[in-house]
Amino acid sequence: MNGRRERLYRTEAIVLRRRDQGEADRVLTVFTPGMGKQQLLAKGVRKITSRKAGHVELFTHSQFLVAKARTWGIVTQAETIHAFRPLREDLLRTSYAYYAAELVDRFTQEGDENRQLFELLLATLGWLGEARDLRLLARFFELRLLALVGYRPQLFQCVRCQADIEPVDNFWSPAAGGVLCPRCGEGLVEQSGNDRPSAEPLPLNALKVLRFLQTRDWETCSRLRLSPGLHFQLETLLQRYIVYQLERSLKSVGFLRTVRRLLSSSGQ
């Protein structure tokens, strides 16, 4: 009996990704508070009669009973804790949830515990169901995730000369790791080539918002009201930073942009 208990464990988990396996199974990529990212096999969940199917949907926060196995842990029981229903009733909110889940998936290695990141993702899925400004929430999530996985951009000192950043237009360099003062930034732009770090102008208003999002909680940040132009600047800056760190683009970004374009053209 003791051996059986040792082969079973319980864990909370958020479903990040899934793929079909065989005729009726699914392999789940989940994120847990104590064991980080895990691959689990949910047997038979594609059958109409499966009792586990509704508890292993994407973005669901569930309690799992898992049996240890050679390749993947096997989900023997599942019970929903938070279904995040608003994410399933609104395509745009669903798109942002895909994006948040893919960011967590790409920036983590299997088995690396990051309880703070789990709590951030859990909170963000809840906020995505009610937030007025989803773009602002995405930027908040990006900055907090980057800090928790070791890629926090430097926004207060020049990443080259370490001088305090003044309240003027500065420069942004994903390769250097954050903000460059005017002197260092202009020099880097002039020297930029295919084999050198690049930099681009960083308007003062964009810097102010980045700093605010990096240092305040979401309740405070949610009160910000940004122009479409500033939203575009922030999204572009952080997307380039993320792509540089990952050395790859994210599939969910294209999907999200397509959804936003379709909703915009339909007047929503």
Contacts in CASP RR format, 6 or more apart in sequence:
PFRMAT RR
TARGET T0000
AUTHOR 0000-0000-0000
METHOD contacts of the structure
MODEL  1
MNGRRERLYRTEAIVLRRRDQGEADRVLTVFTPGMGKQQLLAKGVRKITS
RKAGHVELFTHSQFLVAKARTWGIVTQAETIHAFRPLREDLLRTSYAYYA
AELVDRFTQEGDENRQLFELLLATLGWLGEARDLRLLARFFELRLLALVG
YRPQLFQCVRCQADIEPVDNFWSPAAGGVLCPRCGEGLVEQSGNDRPSAE
PLPLNALKVLRFLQTRDWETCSRLRLSPGLHFQLETLLQRYIVYQLERSL
KSVGFLRTVRRLLSSSGQ
7 67 0 8 1.000
7 68 0 8 1.000
8 65 0 8 1.000
8 66 0 8 1.000
8 67 0 8 1.000
8 68 0 8 1.000
8 76 0 8 1.000
9 65 0 8 1.000
9 66 0 8 1.000
9 68 0 8 1.000
10 63 0 8 1.000
10 64 0 8 1.000
10 65 0 8 1.000
10 66 0 8 1.000
11 32 0 8 1.000
11 33 0 8 1.000
11 34 0 8 1.000
11 35 0 8 1.000
11 38 0 8 1.000
11 63 0 8 1.000
11 64 0 8 1.000
11 66 0 8 1.000
12 32 0 8 1.000
12 33 0 8 1.000
12 61 0 8 1.000
12 62 0 8 1.000
12 63 0 8 1.000
12 64 0 8 1.000
12 81 0 8 1.000
12 118 0 8 1.000
13 30 0 8 1.000
13 31 0 8 1.000
13 32 0 8 1.000
13 38 0 8 1.000
13 40 0 8 1.000
13 61 0 8 1.000
13 62 0 8 1.000
13 63 0 8 1.000
13 64 0 8 1.000
14 30 0 8 1.000
14 31 0 8 1.000
14 32 0 8 1.000
14 59 0 8 1.000
14 60 0 8 1.000
14 61 0 8 1.000
14 62 0 8 1.000
14 101 0 8 1.000
14 118 0 8 1.000
14 121 0 8 1.000
14 122 0 8 1.000
14 125 0 8 1.000
15 28 0 8 1.000
15 29 0 8 1.000
15 30 0 8 1.000
15 56 0 8 1.000
15 57 0 8 1.000
15 58 0 8 1.000
15 59 0 8 1.000
15 60 0 8 1.000
15 62 0 8 1.000
16 29 0 8 1.000
16 30 0 8 1.000
16 31 0 8 1.000
16 37 0 8 1.000
16 58 0 8 1.000
16 101 0 8 1.000
16 102 0 8 1.000
16 104 0 8 1.000
16 105 0 8 1.000
17 28 0 8 1.000
17 29 0 8 1.000
17 58 0 8 1.000
17 101 0 8 1.000
17 102 0 8 1.000
17 105 0 8 1.000
18 26 0 8 1.000
18 27 0 8 1.000
18 28 0 8 1.000
18 29 0 8 1.000
18 42 0 8 1.000
18 56 0 8 1.000
18 58 0 8 1.000
19 26 0 8 1.000
19 27 0 8 1.000
20 26 0 8 1.000
20 46 0 8 1.000
21 27 0 8 1.000
21 41 0 8 1.000
23 46 0 8 1.000
24 43 0 8 1.000
24 44 0 8 1.000
24 45 0 8 1.000
24 46 0 8 1.000
24 47 0 8 1.000
24 50 0 8 1.000
25 41 0 8 1.000
25 42 0 8 1.000
25 43 0 8 1.000
25 44 0 8 1.000
25 45 0 8 1.000
25 46 0 8 1.000
26 41 0 8 1.000
26 42 0 8 1.000
26 44 0 8 1.000
26 45 0 8 1.000
26 46 0 8 1.000
26 56 0 8 1.000
27 39 0 8 1.000
27 40 0 8 1.000
27 41 0 8 1.000
27 42 0 8 1.000
27 72 0 8 1.000
28 39 0 8 1.000
28 40 0 8 1.000
28 41 0 8 1.000
28 42 0 8 1.000
28 56 0 8 1.000
28 75 0 8 1.000
29 37 0 8 1.000
29 38 0 8 1.000
29 39 0 8 1.000
29 105 0 8 1.000
30 37 0 8 1.000
30 38 0 8 1.000
30 39 0 8 1.000
30 40 0 8 1.000
30 64 0 8 1.000
31 37 0 8 1.000
31 38 0 8 1.000
31 104 0 8 1.000
31 105 0 8 1.000
31 108 0 8 1.000
31 117 0 8 1.000
31 118 0 8 1.000
31 121 0 8 1.000
32 38 0 8 1.000
32 118 0 8 1.000
33 113 0 8 1.000
33 115 0 8 1.000
33 118 0 8 1.000
33 119 0 8 1.000
34 113 0 8 1.000
34 115 0 8 1.000
34 118 0 8 1.000
35 111 0 8 1.000
35 113 0 8 1.000
36 108 0 8 1.000
36 110 0 8 1.000
36 111 0 8 1.000
36 112 0 8 1.000
36 113 0 8 1.000
36 114 0 8 1.000
36 118 0 8 1.000
37 104 0 8 1.000
37 105 0 8 1.000
37 108 0 8 1.000
37 109 0 8 1.000
37 110 0 8 1.000
37 111 0 8 1.000
37 112 0 8 1.000
38 73 0 8 1.000
38 110 0 8 1.000
38 111 0 8 1.000
39 72 0 8 1.000
39 73 0 8 1.000
39 110 0 8 1.000
40 64 0 8 1.000
40 66 0 8 1.000
40 72 0 8 1.000
40 73 0 8 1.000
40 74 0 8 1.000
40 75 0 8 1.000
41 69 0 8 1.000
41 71 0 8 1.000
41 72 0 8 1.000
41 73 0 8 1.000
41 74 0 8 1.000
41 75 0 8 1.000
42 52 0 8 1.000
42 56 0 8 1.000
42 75 0 8 1.000
42 78 0 8 1.000
43 74 0 8 1.000
43 75 0 8 1.000
44 50 0 8 1.000
44 52 0 8 1.000
45 52 0 8 1.000
45 53 0 8 1.000
45 54 0 8 1.000
45 56 0 8 1.000
46 53 0 8 1.000
47 53 0 8 1.000
52 75 0 8 1.000
52 77 0 8 1.000
52 78 0 8 1.000
54 60 0 8 1.000
54 78 0 8 1.000
54 80 0 8 1.000
55 62 0 8 1.000
55 78 0 8 1.000
55 79 0 8 1.000
55 80 0 8 1.000
56 62 0 8 1.000
56 75 0 8 1.000
56 78 0 8 1.000
57 83 0 8 1.000
57 88 0 8 1.000
58 97 0 8 1.000
58 98 0 8 1.000
58 101 0 8 1.000
59 84 0 8 1.000
59 87 0 8 1.000
59 97 0 8 1.000
59 101 0 8 1.000
59 125 0 8 1.000
60 80 0 8 1.000
60 82 0 8 1.000
60 83 0 8 1.000
60 84 0 8 1.000
61 80 0 8 1.000
61 81 0 8 1.000
61 82 0 8 1.000
61 83 0 8 1.000
61 84 0 8 1.000
61 122 0 8 1.000
61 125 0 8 1.000
62 78 0 8 1.000
62 79 0 8 1.000
62 80 0 8 1.000
62 81 0 8 1.000
63 78 0 8 1.000
63 79 0 8 1.000
63 81 0 8 1.000
64 75 0 8 1.000
64 77 0 8 1.000
64 78 0 8 1.000
65 75 0 8 1.000
65 76 0 8 1.000
65 77 0 8 1.000
65 78 0 8 1.000
66 73 0 8 1.000
66 74 0 8 1.000
66 75 0 8 1.000
66 76 0 8 1.000
67 73 0 8 1.000
67 74 0 8 1.000
67 76 0 8 1.000
82 122 0 8 1.000
82 125 0 8 1.000
82 126 0 8 1.000
84 97 0 8 1.000
84 125 0 8 1.000
84 126 0 8 1.000
84 128 0 8 1.000
84 129 0 8 1.000
86 93 0 8 1.000
86 128 0 8 1.000
86 129 0 8 1.000
86 130 0 8 1.000
87 93 0 8 1.000
87 94 0 8 1.000
87 97 0 8 1.000
87 125 0 8 1.000
87 128 0 8 1.000
87 129 0 8 1.000
88 94 0 8 1.000
90 129 0 8 1.000
91 259 0 8 1.000
91 263 0 8 1.000
92 134 0 8 1.000
92 259 0 8 1.000
92 260 0 8 1.000
92 263 0 8 1.000
93 128 0 8 1.000
93 129 0 8 1.000
93 134 0 8 1.000
95 252 0 8 1.000
95 255 0 8 1.000
95 256 0 8 1.000
95 259 0 8 1.000
95 260 0 8 1.000
96 128 0 8 1.000
96 134 0 8 1.000
96 137 0 8 1.000
96 138 0 8 1.000
96 256 0 8 1.000
97 125 0 8 1.000
97 128 0 8 1.000
98 252 0 8 1.000
98 255 0 8 1.000
98 256 0 8 1.000
99 138 0 8 1.000
99 250 0 8 1.000
99 252 0 8 1.000
99 253 0 8 1.000
99 256 0 8 1.000
100 121 0 8 1.000
100 124 0 8 1.000
100 125 0 8 1.000
100 128 0 8 1.000
100 138 0 8 1.000
100 141 0 8 1.000
101 121 0 8 1.000
101 252 0 8 1.000
102 250 0 8 1.000
102 251 0 8 1.000
102 252 0 8 1.000
103 141 0 8 1.000
103 142 0 8 1.000
103 145 0 8 1.000
103 242 0 8 1.000
103 250 0 8 1.000
104 117 0 8 1.000
104 121 0 8 1.000
104 145 0 8 1.000
106 246 0 8 1.000
106 248 0 8 1.000
106 250 0 8 1.000
107 145 0 8 1.000
107 149 0 8 1.000
107 151 0 8 1.000
107 245 0 8 1.000
107 246 0 8 1.000
108 114 0 8 1.000
108 117 0 8 1.000
108 149 0 8 1.000
114 148 0 8 1.000
114 149 0 8 1.000
116 148 0 8 1.000
117 145 0 8 1.000
117 148 0 8 1.000
117 149 0 8 1.000
120 141 0 8 1.000
120 144 0 8 1.000
120 145 0 8 1.000
120 148 0 8 1.000
123 218 0 8 1.000
124 137 0 8 1.000
124 141 0 8 1.000
127 137 0 8 1.000
127 218 0 8 1.000
127 222 0 8 1.000
128 134 0 8 1.000
128 137 0 8 1.000
131 137 0 8 1.000
131 222 0 8 1.000
132 222 0 8 1.000
133 222 0 8 1.000
133 224 0 8 1.000
133 225 0 8 1.000
133 226 0 8 1.000
135 226 0 8 1.000
135 231 0 8 1.000
135 234 0 8 1.000
135 235 0 8 1.000
136 213 0 8 1.000
136 221 0 8 1.000
136 222 0 8 1.000
136 224 0 8 1.000
136 226 0 8 1.000
136 231 0 8 1.000
137 218 0 8 1.000
137 222 0 8 1.000
138 235 0 8 1.000
139 209 0 8 1.000
139 210 0 8 1.000
139 213 0 8 1.000
139 234 0 8 1.000
139 235 0 8 1.000
139 238 0 8 1.000
140 213 0 8 1.000
140 218 0 8 1.000
140 221 0 8 1.000
142 238 0 8 1.000
142 242 0 8 1.000
143 152 0 8 1.000
143 153 0 8 1.000
143 210 0 8 1.000
143 213 0 8 1.000
143 214 0 8 1.000
143 238 0 8 1.000
144 214 0 8 1.000
146 152 0 8 1.000
146 153 0 8 1.000
146 241 0 8 1.000
146 242 0 8 1.000
146 245 0 8 1.000
147 214 0 8 1.000
151 245 0 8 1.000
152 214 0 8 1.000
153 177 0 8 1.000
153 178 0 8 1.000
153 179 0 8 1.000
153 210 0 8 1.000
153 214 0 8 1.000
153 241 0 8 1.000
154 177 0 8 1.000
154 178 0 8 1.000
154 179 0 8 1.000
155 165 0 8 1.000
155 178 0 8 1.000
155 179 0 8 1.000
155 207 0 8 1.000
155 210 0 8 1.000
155 211 0 8 1.000
155 214 0 8 1.000
156 164 0 8 1.000
156 165 0 8 1.000
156 179 0 8 1.000
156 211 0 8 1.000
157 163 0 8 1.000
157 164 0 8 1.000
157 165 0 8 1.000
157 179 0 8 1.000
158 164 0 8 1.000
158 165 0 8 1.000
158 170 0 8 1.000
158 179 0 8 1.000
158 180 0 8 1.000
158 181 0 8 1.000
158 184 0 8 1.000
159 173 0 8 1.000
159 176 0 8 1.000
159 177 0 8 1.000
159 178 0 8 1.000
159 179 0 8 1.000
159 180 0 8 1.000
160 176 0 8 1.000
160 180 0 8 1.000
160 181 0 8 1.000
160 184 0 8 1.000
160 185 0 8 1.000
160 188 0 8 1.000
161 181 0 8 1.000
161 183 0 8 1.000
161 184 0 8 1.000
163 181 0 8 1.000
165 179 0 8 1.000
165 181 0 8 1.000
165 207 0 8 1.000
166 181 0 8 1.000
167 204 0 8 1.000
167 208 0 8 1.000
168 182 0 8 1.000
168 204 0 8 1.000
169 182 0 8 1.000
169 201 0 8 1.000
169 202 0 8 1.000
169 203 0 8 1.000
169 204 0 8 1.000
170 179 0 8 1.000
170 180 0 8 1.000
170 181 0 8 1.000
170 182 0 8 1.000
170 185 0 8 1.000
170 201 0 8 1.000
170 202 0 8 1.000
170 204 0 8 1.000
170 207 0 8 1.000
171 179 0 8 1.000
171 180 0 8 1.000
171 181 0 8 1.000
171 182 0 8 1.000
171 184 0 8 1.000
171 185 0 8 1.000
171 186 0 8 1.000
171 188 0 8 1.000
171 189 0 8 1.000
171 199 0 8 1.000
171 200 0 8 1.000
171 201 0 8 1.000
171 202 0 8 1.000
172 178 0 8 1.000
172 179 0 8 1.000
172 180 0 8 1.000
172 199 0 8 1.000
172 200 0 8 1.000
172 201 0 8 1.000
172 202 0 8 1.000
172 237 0 8 1.000
172 241 0 8 1.000
173 179 0 8 1.000
173 180 0 8 1.000
173 185 0 8 1.000
173 188 0 8 1.000
173 197 0 8 1.000
173 198 0 8 1.000
173 199 0 8 1.000
173 200 0 8 1.000
174 198 0 8 1.000
174 240 0 8 1.000
174 241 0 8 1.000
174 243 0 8 1.000
174 244 0 8 1.000
174 245 0 8 1.000
175 197 0 8 1.000
175 198 0 8 1.000
175 244 0 8 1.000
176 188 0 8 1.000
176 197 0 8 1.000
176 199 0 8 1.000
177 241 0 8 1.000
178 241 0 8 1.000
179 202 0 8 1.000
179 207 0 8 1.000
180 188 0 8 1.000
180 199 0 8 1.000
185 199 0 8 1.000
188 196 0 8 1.000
188 197 0 8 1.000
188 198 0 8 1.000
188 199 0 8 1.000
189 198 0 8 1.000
189 199 0 8 1.000
189 200 0 8 1.000
192 198 0 8 1.000
192 199 0 8 1.000
200 237 0 8 1.000
202 237 0 8 1.000
203 233 0 8 1.000
205 230 0 8 1.000
206 230 0 8 1.000
206 233 0 8 1.000
206 234 0 8 1.000
206 237 0 8 1.000
209 224 0 8 1.000
209 226 0 8 1.000
209 230 0 8 1.000
209 234 0 8 1.000
210 234 0 8 1.000
210 237 0 8 1.000
212 221 0 8 1.000
212 224 0 8 1.000
213 221 0 8 1.000
226 234 0 8 1.000
239 253 0 8 1.000
242 250 0 8 1.000
243 249 0 8 1.000
243 250 0 8 1.000
END
